[in-house]
Amino acid sequence: MRQVIEQLSVFLENQPGRLAHLCRTLGDAGVNMRALMVADTQEFGVVRIICDRPLTGKVVLEEAGFGVSVAGVFGVEVPDKPGGLADVLEALGTEGINVEYAYCFVEPGMTGAVDVLKVDDDRAREVLESAGYRVLRPSDLYEPDKGD
Amino acid sequence: MFQPESEAMPREDLEKLQLDRLNALLARVYDRVPLYRSKFAEVGLRPHVDSLANLAELPFTVKDDMRAHYPYGMFAVPRRDIVRVHASSGTTGQITVVGYTQADISNWADLMARTLACAGATPDDVVQVAYGYGLFTGGLGVHYGSERLGCLTIPISGGNTRRQVQVLSDFAVTVLACTPSYSLLVAETAEEMGIDPRSLPLRIGVFGAEPWSENMRAQIEEHLDVRAIDIYGLSEVLGPGVASECVQQDGLHVNEDHFLIEILDPKTLIPVPDGERGEVVFTTLTKEGIPVIRYRTRDISRIIPGECPCGRTFRRMERITGRTDDMLIIRGVNVFPSQIEQVLTGIPGVAPHYQVVLSKRGSMDTVEVHVEVAPDLAFDEVRELEELQRTVRSEIESALAVTIGVKLVEPRSIERSEGKARRVVDLRGEIEGA
Protein backbone atom coordinates (compact mmCIF):
# COMPACT_ATOMS: atom_id res chain seq x y z
CA MET A 1 0.00 0.00 0.00
CA ARG A 2 2.94 2.34 0.57
CA GLN A 3 3.28 3.14 -3.11
CA VAL A 4 -0.38 3.76 -3.83
CA ILE A 5 -2.60 6.65 -2.83
CA GLU A 6 -4.99 5.75 -0.01
CA GLN A 7 -8.50 6.70 -0.94
CA LEU A 8 -11.41 6.50 1.50
CA SER A 9 -14.52 4.81 0.13
CA VAL A 10 -17.67 5.42 2.14
CA PHE A 11 -20.98 3.61 1.70
CA LEU A 12 -23.85 6.10 1.82
CA GLU A 13 -27.58 5.69 1.58
CA ASN A 14 -29.27 8.26 -0.64
CA GLN A 15 -30.68 10.46 2.09
CA PRO A 16 -30.82 14.22 2.45
CA GLY A 17 -28.01 15.58 4.59
CA ARG A 18 -25.97 12.39 4.67
CA LEU A 19 -23.11 13.68 2.48
CA ALA A 20 -23.08 16.95 4.40
CA HIS A 21 -22.77 15.01 7.65
CA LEU A 22 -19.84 13.08 6.22
CA CYS A 23 -18.05 16.27 5.14
CA ARG A 24 -18.74 17.98 8.45
CA THR A 25 -17.34 15.01 10.35
CA LEU A 26 -14.09 15.23 8.40
CA GLY A 27 -13.98 19.00 8.74
CA ASP A 28 -14.45 18.90 12.51
CA ALA A 29 -11.54 16.49 12.75
CA GLY A 30 -9.34 18.86 10.75
CA VAL A 31 -9.11 16.52 7.79
CA ASN A 32 -8.77 18.44 4.53
CA MET A 33 -10.15 16.96 1.35
CA ARG A 34 -8.27 17.13 -1.93
CA ALA A 35 -10.93 15.49 -4.05
CA LEU A 36 -14.34 13.96 -3.65
CA MET A 37 -16.30 11.87 -6.13
CA VAL A 38 -19.71 10.28 -5.69
CA ALA A 39 -20.68 7.16 -7.60
CA ASP A 40 -24.38 6.71 -7.18
CA THR A 41 -27.04 4.20 -8.01
CA GLN A 42 -30.74 4.59 -7.45
CA GLU A 43 -30.49 3.54 -3.83
CA PHE A 44 -27.03 4.10 -2.51
CA GLY A 45 -23.80 5.82 -3.29
CA VAL A 46 -20.12 5.27 -2.77
CA VAL A 47 -18.23 8.42 -1.90
CA ARG A 48 -14.54 8.40 -2.75
CA ILE A 49 -12.28 10.82 -1.01
CA ILE A 50 -8.65 11.83 -1.32
CA CYS A 51 -7.64 13.76 1.78
CA ASP A 52 -4.54 14.86 3.63
CA ARG A 53 -4.91 12.37 6.51
CA PRO A 54 -6.63 9.21 5.29
CA LEU A 55 -6.14 7.13 8.43
CA THR A 56 -7.52 9.85 10.69
CA GLY A 57 -10.38 10.30 8.24
CA LYS A 58 -11.23 6.60 8.36
CA VAL A 59 -11.19 6.52 12.16
CA VAL A 60 -13.39 9.58 12.67
CA LEU A 61 -15.89 8.48 10.03
CA GLU A 62 -16.18 5.04 11.58
CA GLU A 63 -16.65 6.62 14.99
CA ALA A 64 -19.53 8.58 13.49
CA GLY A 65 -21.11 5.36 12.25
CA PHE A 66 -20.10 5.36 8.60
CA GLY A 67 -18.92 2.26 6.78
CA VAL A 68 -15.49 3.11 5.44
CA SER A 69 -12.91 1.14 3.55
CA VAL A 70 -9.54 2.18 2.21
CA ALA A 71 -8.81 1.51 -1.45
CA GLY A 72 -5.45 1.87 -3.15
CA VAL A 73 -5.57 4.02 -6.27
CA PHE A 74 -3.00 5.52 -8.64
CA GLY A 75 -2.54 9.26 -8.99
CA VAL A 76 -1.06 10.28 -12.32
CA GLU A 77 0.06 13.76 -13.25
CA VAL A 78 -1.58 14.55 -16.58
CA PRO A 79 -0.47 17.40 -18.87
CA ASP A 80 -3.01 20.21 -18.96
CA LYS A 81 -3.85 20.08 -22.68
CA PRO A 82 -6.64 18.68 -24.89
CA GLY A 83 -6.30 14.92 -25.17
CA GLY A 84 -3.99 14.71 -22.16
CA LEU A 85 -6.10 12.17 -20.29
CA ALA A 86 -6.89 10.25 -23.49
CA ASP A 87 -3.15 9.63 -23.95
CA VAL A 88 -2.86 8.21 -20.44
CA LEU A 89 -5.83 5.90 -20.86
CA GLU A 90 -4.64 4.74 -24.29
CA ALA A 91 -1.29 3.79 -22.79
CA LEU A 92 -3.14 1.47 -20.38
CA GLY A 93 -5.69 0.28 -22.93
CA THR A 94 -3.10 -0.92 -25.44
CA GLU A 95 -1.61 -3.07 -22.69
CA GLY A 96 -5.03 -4.56 -21.97
CA ILE A 97 -5.29 -2.91 -18.56
CA ASN A 98 -8.84 -2.13 -17.51
CA VAL A 99 -9.71 1.04 -15.59
CA GLU A 100 -12.47 0.50 -13.00
CA TYR A 101 -13.10 4.19 -12.52
CA ALA A 102 -11.30 7.53 -12.83
CA TYR A 103 -11.68 11.13 -11.76
CA CYS A 104 -9.52 14.26 -11.78
CA PHE A 105 -8.54 17.09 -9.50
CA VAL A 106 -6.07 19.91 -9.54
CA GLU A 107 -3.39 19.96 -6.89
CA PRO A 108 -1.95 23.43 -6.16
CA GLY A 109 1.70 23.63 -7.16
CA MET A 110 1.52 21.03 -9.89
CA THR A 111 1.68 21.94 -13.54
CA GLY A 112 -0.97 19.48 -14.70
CA ALA A 113 -4.07 17.87 -13.30
CA VAL A 114 -4.01 14.77 -11.14
CA ASP A 115 -5.94 11.87 -12.55
CA VAL A 116 -7.02 9.23 -10.04
CA LEU A 117 -7.26 5.74 -11.52
CA LYS A 118 -8.58 2.55 -9.96
CA VAL A 119 -6.84 -0.29 -11.76
CA ASP A 120 -6.71 -3.90 -10.67
CA ASP A 121 -3.50 -4.74 -12.49
CA ASP A 122 -0.01 -4.83 -11.06
CA ARG A 123 1.55 -3.71 -14.32
CA ALA A 124 -0.16 -0.30 -14.33
CA ARG A 125 2.60 1.65 -12.60
CA GLU A 126 5.29 0.25 -14.84
CA VAL A 127 3.27 0.87 -18.01
CA LEU A 128 2.54 4.47 -17.01
CA GLU A 129 6.09 5.23 -15.97
CA SER A 130 7.59 3.75 -19.08
CA ALA A 131 5.17 5.87 -21.13
CA GLY A 132 6.78 8.86 -19.41
CA TYR A 133 4.11 9.74 -16.86
CA ARG A 134 4.77 10.65 -13.28
CA VAL A 135 2.90 8.34 -10.92
CA LEU A 136 2.42 10.17 -7.64
CA ARG A 137 3.59 8.77 -4.33
CA PRO A 138 1.50 9.26 -1.20
CA SER A 139 4.01 11.85 0.03
CA ASP A 140 3.20 14.01 -2.99
CA LEU A 141 -0.34 14.46 -1.66
CA TYR A 142 -0.19 13.99 2.10
CA GLU A 143 2.06 13.16 5.00
CA PRO A 144 1.27 9.54 5.79
CA ASP A 145 -0.14 9.58 9.32
CA LYS A 146 -0.91 6.98 11.90
CA GLY A 147 -4.49 8.02 12.52
CA ASP A 148 -3.26 10.21 15.42
CA MET B 1 -30.30 -46.03 21.30
CA PHE B 2 -31.89 -46.31 24.72
CA GLN B 3 -35.06 -48.09 23.51
CA PRO B 4 -34.26 -49.43 20.02
CA GLU B 5 -37.43 -51.55 19.97
CA SER B 6 -39.40 -48.29 19.95
CA GLU B 7 -37.02 -45.80 18.40
CA ALA B 8 -36.28 -47.98 15.35
CA MET B 9 -39.75 -49.50 15.05
CA PRO B 10 -40.95 -50.13 11.48
CA ARG B 11 -43.27 -47.28 10.40
CA GLU B 12 -46.15 -49.66 9.78
CA ASP B 13 -46.03 -51.01 13.35
CA LEU B 14 -45.58 -47.51 14.70
CA GLU B 15 -48.68 -46.22 12.91
CA LYS B 16 -50.75 -49.11 14.22
CA LEU B 17 -49.53 -48.41 17.74
CA GLN B 18 -50.31 -44.70 17.31
CA LEU B 19 -53.86 -45.41 16.18
CA ASP B 20 -54.51 -47.77 19.10
CA ARG B 21 -53.08 -45.30 21.58
CA LEU B 22 -54.99 -42.40 20.03
CA ASN B 23 -58.32 -44.19 20.36
CA ALA B 24 -57.58 -45.16 23.96
CA LEU B 25 -56.70 -41.53 24.65
CA LEU B 26 -59.88 -40.20 23.04
CA ALA B 27 -62.04 -42.54 25.11
CA ARG B 28 -60.17 -41.54 28.25
CA VAL B 29 -60.42 -37.76 27.84
CA TYR B 30 -64.03 -38.01 26.69
CA ASP B 31 -64.89 -39.83 29.91
CA ARG B 32 -62.86 -37.76 32.31
CA VAL B 33 -62.29 -34.21 31.00
CA PRO B 34 -65.45 -32.10 30.68
CA LEU B 35 -63.69 -29.66 28.36
CA TYR B 36 -63.02 -32.39 25.77
CA ARG B 37 -66.49 -33.84 26.09
CA SER B 38 -67.97 -30.44 25.23
CA LYS B 39 -65.40 -29.82 22.46
CA PHE B 40 -66.34 -33.13 20.83
CA ALA B 41 -70.07 -32.45 21.28
CA GLU B 42 -69.70 -29.02 19.63
CA VAL B 43 -68.44 -30.57 16.38
CA GLY B 44 -70.61 -33.66 16.70
CA LEU B 45 -67.77 -36.18 16.97
CA ARG B 46 -67.61 -39.54 18.64
CA PRO B 47 -64.37 -40.11 20.57
CA HIS B 48 -63.07 -42.56 18.00
CA VAL B 49 -61.14 -42.37 14.73
CA ASP B 50 -60.82 -45.04 12.05
CA SER B 51 -57.45 -43.85 10.79
CA LEU B 52 -54.71 -41.40 11.75
CA ALA B 53 -55.83 -39.21 8.84
CA ASN B 54 -58.99 -38.44 10.81
CA LEU B 55 -56.88 -36.66 13.38
CA ALA B 56 -57.36 -33.46 11.36
CA GLU B 57 -61.08 -33.51 12.21
CA LEU B 58 -60.52 -33.33 15.96
CA PRO B 59 -60.80 -30.06 17.88
CA PHE B 60 -57.71 -28.12 18.97
CA THR B 61 -56.41 -27.36 22.44
CA VAL B 62 -54.84 -23.96 23.05
CA LYS B 63 -52.99 -22.36 25.93
CA ASP B 64 -56.08 -20.37 26.87
CA ASP B 65 -57.94 -23.65 27.55
CA MET B 66 -55.31 -24.43 30.17
CA ARG B 67 -55.54 -20.96 31.67
CA ALA B 68 -59.32 -21.15 31.81
CA HIS B 69 -59.16 -24.45 33.68
CA TYR B 70 -56.40 -23.41 36.07
CA PRO B 71 -55.17 -25.18 38.08
CA TYR B 72 -56.57 -28.73 37.93
CA GLY B 73 -59.49 -28.52 35.50
CA MET B 74 -57.87 -30.42 32.65
CA PHE B 75 -56.50 -33.32 34.66
CA ALA B 76 -57.73 -36.66 33.35
CA VAL B 77 -57.14 -38.63 36.55
CA PRO B 78 -58.34 -38.15 40.14
CA ARG B 79 -56.09 -35.72 41.97
CA ARG B 80 -54.79 -38.43 44.31
CA ASP B 81 -53.12 -40.12 41.27
CA ILE B 82 -51.10 -36.99 40.43
CA VAL B 83 -47.64 -37.16 41.98
CA ARG B 84 -46.05 -34.03 40.61
CA VAL B 85 -46.98 -30.70 39.06
CA HIS B 86 -44.92 -28.33 36.97
CA ALA B 87 -45.95 -24.94 35.70
CA SER B 88 -44.89 -22.70 32.88
CA SER B 89 -44.20 -19.10 33.66
CA GLY B 90 -46.77 -16.88 32.11
CA THR B 91 -44.98 -14.00 30.44
CA THR B 92 -48.33 -12.75 29.20
CA GLY B 93 -50.81 -13.95 31.76
CA GLN B 94 -51.67 -16.62 34.25
CA ILE B 95 -49.30 -19.54 34.69
CA THR B 96 -50.38 -22.89 33.31
CA VAL B 97 -50.19 -26.01 35.46
CA VAL B 98 -49.52 -29.55 34.29
CA GLY B 99 -49.75 -32.74 36.37
CA TYR B 100 -47.94 -36.06 36.11
CA THR B 101 -48.87 -39.54 37.38
CA GLN B 102 -46.28 -42.14 38.43
CA ALA B 103 -46.49 -43.63 34.95
CA ASP B 104 -46.02 -40.17 33.35
CA ILE B 105 -42.89 -39.54 35.42
CA SER B 106 -41.52 -42.93 34.42
CA ASN B 107 -42.27 -42.43 30.71
CA TRP B 108 -40.72 -38.98 30.89
CA ALA B 109 -37.54 -40.44 32.38
CA ASP B 110 -37.41 -42.94 29.50
CA LEU B 111 -37.91 -40.20 26.93
CA MET B 112 -35.17 -38.05 28.48
CA ALA B 113 -32.86 -41.07 28.66
CA ARG B 114 -33.53 -41.49 24.92
CA THR B 115 -32.75 -37.80 24.42
CA LEU B 116 -29.40 -38.04 26.19
CA ALA B 117 -28.49 -41.28 24.42
CA CYS B 118 -29.56 -39.67 21.14
CA ALA B 119 -27.04 -36.90 21.86
CA GLY B 120 -24.34 -39.54 22.28
CA ALA B 121 -24.32 -39.91 26.08
CA THR B 122 -23.75 -43.30 27.79
CA PRO B 123 -23.78 -44.48 31.44
CA ASP B 124 -20.08 -43.55 31.55
CA ASP B 125 -20.92 -39.87 31.26
CA VAL B 126 -21.06 -37.23 33.98
CA VAL B 127 -24.04 -34.93 33.40
CA GLN B 128 -24.23 -31.44 34.86
CA VAL B 129 -27.86 -30.33 34.90
CA ALA B 130 -27.73 -26.54 34.81
CA TYR B 131 -31.37 -26.05 33.89
CA GLY B 132 -33.40 -24.60 36.71
CA TYR B 133 -34.95 -27.11 39.16
CA GLY B 134 -38.41 -26.22 40.32
CA LEU B 135 -41.72 -25.58 38.63
CA PHE B 136 -39.84 -25.28 35.33
CA THR B 137 -39.67 -28.69 33.63
CA GLY B 138 -36.06 -28.40 32.43
CA GLY B 139 -34.09 -29.32 35.55
CA LEU B 140 -36.05 -32.30 36.86
CA GLY B 141 -36.80 -33.49 33.33
CA VAL B 142 -33.13 -33.87 32.41
CA HIS B 143 -32.30 -35.10 35.91
CA TYR B 144 -34.61 -38.12 35.79
CA GLY B 145 -33.52 -38.98 32.25
CA SER B 146 -29.87 -38.80 33.18
CA GLU B 147 -30.39 -41.15 36.14
CA ARG B 148 -32.53 -43.48 34.02
CA LEU B 149 -29.73 -43.73 31.46
CA GLY B 150 -27.33 -44.44 34.32
CA CYS B 151 -25.18 -41.33 34.15
CA LEU B 152 -23.56 -39.69 37.14
CA THR B 153 -25.95 -36.79 37.60
CA ILE B 154 -25.07 -33.42 39.14
CA PRO B 155 -28.22 -31.49 40.15
CA ILE B 156 -26.52 -28.09 40.27
CA SER B 157 -29.54 -26.19 38.81
CA GLY B 158 -29.11 -22.78 37.17
CA GLY B 159 -27.11 -19.74 38.23
CA ASN B 160 -23.84 -19.10 40.09
CA THR B 161 -21.81 -19.42 36.93
CA ARG B 162 -18.36 -19.45 38.57
CA ARG B 163 -19.39 -22.44 40.64
CA GLN B 164 -20.74 -24.10 37.47
CA VAL B 165 -17.29 -23.72 35.91
CA GLN B 166 -15.56 -25.03 39.03
CA VAL B 167 -17.80 -28.13 39.06
CA LEU B 168 -17.38 -28.68 35.31
CA SER B 169 -13.66 -28.73 35.85
CA ASP B 170 -13.35 -30.53 39.25
CA PHE B 171 -15.96 -33.25 38.57
CA ALA B 172 -14.67 -33.93 35.03
CA VAL B 173 -18.12 -33.30 33.59
CA THR B 174 -18.66 -34.63 30.07
CA VAL B 175 -22.24 -33.52 29.36
CA LEU B 176 -23.65 -30.06 30.06
CA ALA B 177 -27.41 -29.49 29.92
CA CYS B 178 -28.62 -25.89 29.95
CA THR B 179 -29.98 -23.21 27.65
CA PRO B 180 -27.74 -22.48 24.65
CA SER B 181 -27.19 -18.87 25.67
CA TYR B 182 -26.19 -19.91 29.18
CA SER B 183 -23.53 -22.24 27.76
CA LEU B 184 -21.86 -19.24 26.15
CA LEU B 185 -21.88 -17.42 29.48
CA VAL B 186 -20.29 -20.50 31.07
CA ALA B 187 -17.57 -20.44 28.39
CA GLU B 188 -16.89 -16.73 28.90
CA THR B 189 -16.84 -17.12 32.68
CA ALA B 190 -14.35 -19.98 32.40
CA GLU B 191 -12.09 -17.76 30.32
CA GLU B 192 -12.35 -14.98 32.93
CA MET B 193 -11.35 -17.51 35.58
CA GLY B 194 -8.30 -18.47 33.57
CA ILE B 195 -9.70 -21.88 32.58
CA ASP B 196 -9.61 -22.69 28.88
CA PRO B 197 -13.11 -24.11 28.29
CA ARG B 198 -11.82 -26.10 25.33
CA SER B 199 -9.44 -27.99 27.59
CA LEU B 200 -12.25 -29.35 29.83
CA PRO B 201 -13.37 -33.02 29.42
CA LEU B 202 -16.79 -31.70 28.34
CA ARG B 203 -17.82 -33.33 25.05
CA ILE B 204 -21.60 -32.94 24.66
CA GLY B 205 -23.96 -30.02 25.20
CA VAL B 206 -27.70 -30.69 25.46
CA PHE B 207 -29.39 -27.39 24.80
CA GLY B 208 -33.01 -26.33 24.67
CA ALA B 209 -35.77 -24.19 26.21
CA GLU B 210 -35.07 -21.25 23.90
CA PRO B 211 -34.78 -20.77 20.14
CA TRP B 212 -31.26 -20.68 18.76
CA SER B 213 -29.61 -20.68 15.35
CA GLU B 214 -27.01 -22.69 13.44
CA ASN B 215 -24.78 -19.69 13.84
CA MET B 216 -25.03 -19.93 17.61
CA ARG B 217 -24.37 -23.66 17.44
CA ALA B 218 -21.12 -22.98 15.58
CA GLN B 219 -20.09 -20.45 18.24
CA ILE B 220 -20.85 -22.82 21.11
CA GLU B 221 -19.03 -25.72 19.50
CA GLU B 222 -16.05 -23.48 18.84
CA HIS B 223 -15.88 -22.01 22.36
CA LEU B 224 -16.60 -25.15 24.39
CA ASP B 225 -15.31 -27.83 22.00
CA VAL B 226 -18.51 -29.87 22.39
CA ARG B 227 -21.09 -31.42 20.13
CA ALA B 228 -24.06 -29.08 20.65
CA ILE B 229 -27.38 -30.91 20.48
CA ASP B 230 -30.77 -29.25 20.15
CA ILE B 231 -33.62 -30.65 22.24
CA TYR B 232 -37.27 -29.62 22.20
CA GLY B 233 -40.21 -29.83 24.48
CA LEU B 234 -42.85 -27.76 26.20
CA SER B 235 -44.51 -28.25 29.52
CA GLU B 236 -48.06 -28.36 28.08
CA VAL B 237 -47.03 -31.46 26.13
CA LEU B 238 -44.46 -32.96 28.52
CA GLY B 239 -41.41 -30.77 29.08
CA PRO B 240 -38.08 -31.66 27.48
CA GLY B 241 -38.15 -35.07 25.78
CA VAL B 242 -40.67 -34.42 23.02
CA ALA B 243 -38.03 -34.31 20.28
CA SER B 244 -34.25 -34.32 20.13
CA GLU B 245 -31.40 -34.28 17.68
CA CYS B 246 -29.18 -37.29 17.16
CA VAL B 247 -25.47 -37.02 16.43
CA GLN B 248 -26.29 -36.26 12.76
CA GLN B 249 -27.43 -32.81 14.00
CA ASP B 250 -29.91 -32.65 11.16
CA GLY B 251 -33.36 -32.30 12.66
CA LEU B 252 -34.96 -33.44 15.90
CA HIS B 253 -36.47 -36.95 16.08
CA VAL B 254 -39.98 -36.67 17.47
CA ASN B 255 -40.82 -39.42 19.95
CA GLU B 256 -43.69 -40.50 17.76
CA ASP B 257 -44.70 -43.47 19.89
CA HIS B 258 -45.69 -40.96 22.59
CA PHE B 259 -46.63 -37.88 20.55
CA LEU B 260 -48.39 -37.27 17.25
CA ILE B 261 -46.95 -34.30 15.41
CA GLU B 262 -48.83 -32.28 12.84
CA ILE B 263 -47.64 -29.26 10.87
CA LEU B 264 -50.47 -26.93 9.94
CA ASP B 265 -50.78 -23.94 7.69
CA PRO B 266 -51.03 -21.18 10.34
CA LYS B 267 -53.77 -19.41 8.40
CA THR B 268 -56.04 -22.22 7.28
CA LEU B 269 -55.05 -24.72 10.04
CA ILE B 270 -55.00 -27.45 7.40
CA PRO B 271 -52.09 -29.93 7.56
CA VAL B 272 -49.27 -29.19 5.09
CA PRO B 273 -47.22 -31.88 3.31
CA ASP B 274 -43.92 -33.02 4.88
CA GLY B 275 -41.20 -30.49 4.12
CA GLU B 276 -43.38 -27.40 4.32
CA ARG B 277 -43.26 -25.03 7.26
CA GLY B 278 -46.16 -24.35 9.53
CA GLU B 279 -47.40 -24.38 13.10
CA VAL B 280 -46.42 -27.42 15.16
CA VAL B 281 -49.32 -29.23 16.83
CA PHE B 282 -48.96 -32.15 19.23
CA THR B 283 -51.29 -34.82 20.55
CA THR B 284 -50.02 -36.77 23.57
CA LEU B 285 -50.62 -40.50 23.16
CA THR B 286 -49.60 -41.85 26.56
CA LYS B 287 -49.90 -38.99 29.04
CA GLU B 288 -52.27 -39.79 31.91
CA GLY B 289 -52.19 -36.70 34.11
CA ILE B 290 -52.95 -34.05 31.56
CA PRO B 291 -53.22 -35.40 28.04
CA VAL B 292 -53.74 -32.89 25.23
CA ILE B 293 -55.48 -33.29 21.90
CA ARG B 294 -53.97 -31.28 19.04
CA TYR B 295 -52.22 -28.73 21.23
CA ARG B 296 -51.25 -25.66 19.19
CA THR B 297 -47.70 -24.72 20.16
CA ARG B 298 -47.46 -21.54 18.03
CA ASP B 299 -43.94 -22.73 17.17
CA ILE B 300 -42.95 -22.90 13.54
CA SER B 301 -41.12 -25.86 12.09
CA ARG B 302 -41.36 -28.43 9.34
CA ILE B 303 -40.89 -32.16 8.94
CA ILE B 304 -37.58 -32.98 7.31
CA PRO B 305 -38.45 -35.56 4.67
CA GLY B 306 -36.39 -38.72 4.31
CA GLU B 307 -34.75 -41.25 6.57
CA CYS B 308 -32.01 -40.50 9.06
CA PRO B 309 -28.76 -42.48 8.84
CA CYS B 310 -28.87 -43.02 12.63
CA GLY B 311 -31.49 -45.78 12.19
CA ARG B 312 -34.29 -44.15 14.16
CA THR B 313 -37.56 -44.35 12.26
CA PHE B 314 -39.12 -41.37 14.05
CA ARG B 315 -39.54 -38.45 11.68
CA ARG B 316 -37.46 -35.35 12.28
CA MET B 317 -38.66 -31.81 12.82
CA GLU B 318 -36.45 -28.89 11.91
CA ARG B 319 -35.20 -26.68 14.75
CA ILE B 320 -37.85 -24.12 15.66
CA THR B 321 -37.55 -21.26 13.20
CA GLY B 322 -40.05 -18.86 14.67
CA ARG B 323 -43.42 -18.27 16.28
CA THR B 324 -46.71 -17.95 14.46
CA ASP B 325 -47.10 -14.57 16.16
CA ASP B 326 -44.16 -13.27 14.09
CA MET B 327 -45.44 -14.57 10.78
CA LEU B 328 -45.85 -12.23 7.82
CA ILE B 329 -47.93 -12.96 4.79
CA ILE B 330 -46.25 -11.54 1.70
CA ARG B 331 -48.20 -11.96 -1.53
CA GLY B 332 -49.96 -14.94 -0.04
CA VAL B 333 -46.76 -16.66 1.10
CA ASN B 334 -46.13 -17.25 4.80
CA VAL B 335 -42.79 -15.72 5.73
CA PHE B 336 -41.05 -15.89 9.07
CA PRO B 337 -38.50 -13.16 9.84
CA SER B 338 -36.14 -15.79 11.26
CA GLN B 339 -35.85 -17.33 7.78
CA ILE B 340 -34.47 -14.03 6.52
CA GLU B 341 -31.97 -13.93 9.37
CA GLN B 342 -30.84 -17.45 8.53
CA VAL B 343 -30.16 -16.47 4.92
CA LEU B 344 -28.24 -13.35 5.94
CA THR B 345 -25.91 -15.16 8.35
CA GLY B 346 -24.76 -17.24 5.37
CA ILE B 347 -23.76 -14.29 3.17
CA PRO B 348 -20.40 -12.59 3.77
CA GLY B 349 -20.55 -8.83 3.36
CA VAL B 350 -23.84 -8.26 5.13
CA ALA B 351 -24.69 -8.18 8.83
CA PRO B 352 -27.62 -10.26 10.16
CA HIS B 353 -29.43 -7.01 10.98
CA TYR B 354 -32.42 -6.36 8.83
CA GLN B 355 -35.84 -4.82 8.71
CA VAL B 356 -38.78 -5.81 6.59
CA VAL B 357 -40.42 -2.65 5.31
CA LEU B 358 -43.96 -2.82 4.01
CA SER B 359 -45.13 0.09 1.91
CA LYS B 360 -47.51 0.90 -0.90
CA ARG B 361 -46.80 1.85 -4.50
CA GLY B 362 -50.15 2.90 -5.94
CA SER B 363 -52.53 0.21 -4.79
CA MET B 364 -49.81 -2.46 -4.69
CA ASP B 365 -48.27 -3.55 -1.43
CA THR B 366 -44.51 -3.65 -1.74
CA VAL B 367 -42.06 -5.42 0.50
CA GLU B 368 -38.46 -4.48 0.85
CA VAL B 369 -35.88 -6.00 3.14
CA HIS B 370 -33.35 -3.49 4.42
CA VAL B 371 -30.04 -5.18 5.10
CA GLU B 372 -27.01 -3.66 6.75
CA VAL B 373 -23.73 -4.00 4.92
CA ALA B 374 -21.00 -5.41 7.15
CA PRO B 375 -18.83 -2.64 8.60
CA ASP B 376 -15.66 -4.29 7.28
CA LEU B 377 -16.88 -4.73 3.72
CA ALA B 378 -14.71 -3.23 0.94
CA PHE B 379 -17.20 -0.65 -0.32
CA ASP B 380 -15.16 0.80 -3.08
CA GLU B 381 -16.73 -0.56 -6.22
CA VAL B 382 -20.39 0.01 -6.99
CA ARG B 383 -20.36 -3.09 -9.17
CA GLU B 384 -19.48 -5.27 -6.20
CA LEU B 385 -22.16 -3.69 -4.03
CA GLU B 386 -24.74 -4.27 -6.73
CA GLU B 387 -23.54 -7.84 -7.02
CA LEU B 388 -23.96 -8.22 -3.24
CA GLN B 389 -27.46 -6.78 -3.44
CA ARG B 390 -28.36 -9.27 -6.19
CA THR B 391 -26.94 -12.16 -4.15
CA VAL B 392 -28.94 -11.22 -1.06
CA ARG B 393 -32.04 -10.80 -3.16
CA SER B 394 -31.79 -14.13 -4.92
CA GLU B 395 -30.87 -16.03 -1.75
CA ILE B 396 -33.84 -14.57 0.11
CA GLU B 397 -36.12 -15.25 -2.84
CA SER B 398 -35.08 -18.86 -3.13
CA ALA B 399 -35.38 -19.46 0.62
CA LEU B 400 -38.77 -17.76 0.96
CA ALA B 401 -40.23 -18.47 -2.48
CA VAL B 402 -41.44 -14.90 -2.76
CA THR B 403 -40.30 -11.90 -4.80
CA ILE B 404 -38.96 -9.25 -2.55
CA GLY B 405 -36.92 -6.06 -2.88
CA VAL B 406 -33.59 -5.72 -1.13
CA LYS B 407 -32.02 -2.45 -0.11
CA LEU B 408 -28.52 -2.23 1.32
CA VAL B 409 -28.28 0.23 4.18
CA GLU B 410 -25.37 1.64 6.15
CA PRO B 411 -23.69 -0.32 8.93
CA ARG B 412 -25.33 0.11 12.35
CA SER B 413 -28.17 2.15 10.85
CA ILE B 414 -30.93 -0.27 11.86
CA GLU B 415 -32.17 0.46 15.32
CA ARG B 416 -30.94 -1.93 18.01
CA SER B 417 -33.17 -2.70 20.93
CA GLU B 418 -32.63 -4.33 24.28
CA GLY B 419 -35.47 -6.79 23.98
CA LYS B 420 -37.19 -7.87 20.85
CA ALA B 421 -35.80 -6.31 17.69
CA ARG B 422 -38.28 -4.35 15.60
CA ARG B 423 -38.11 -6.50 12.49
CA VAL B 424 -41.15 -5.28 10.64
CA VAL B 425 -41.92 -1.69 9.76
CA ASP B 426 -45.29 -1.02 8.21
CA LEU B 427 -45.41 2.27 6.31
CA ARG B 428 -48.60 1.52 4.41
CA GLY B 429 -50.88 3.52 6.70
CA GLU B 430 -48.55 6.51 6.87
CA ILE B 431 -48.35 6.80 3.11
CA GLU B 432 -52.09 6.50 2.63
CA GLY B 433 -52.65 9.25 5.17
CA ALA B 434 -50.09 11.58 3.60
Interface residues (C-beta under 8 A of the other chain):
Chain A: Q7 S9 V10 F11 L12 E13 A39 T41 E43 F44 V46 R48 E62 G65 F66 G67 V68 S69 A71 E100 Y101 K118
Chain B: V373 P375 D376 L377 A378 F379 D380 E381 V382 R383 L385 E386 K407 L408 V409 E410 P411 R412 S413
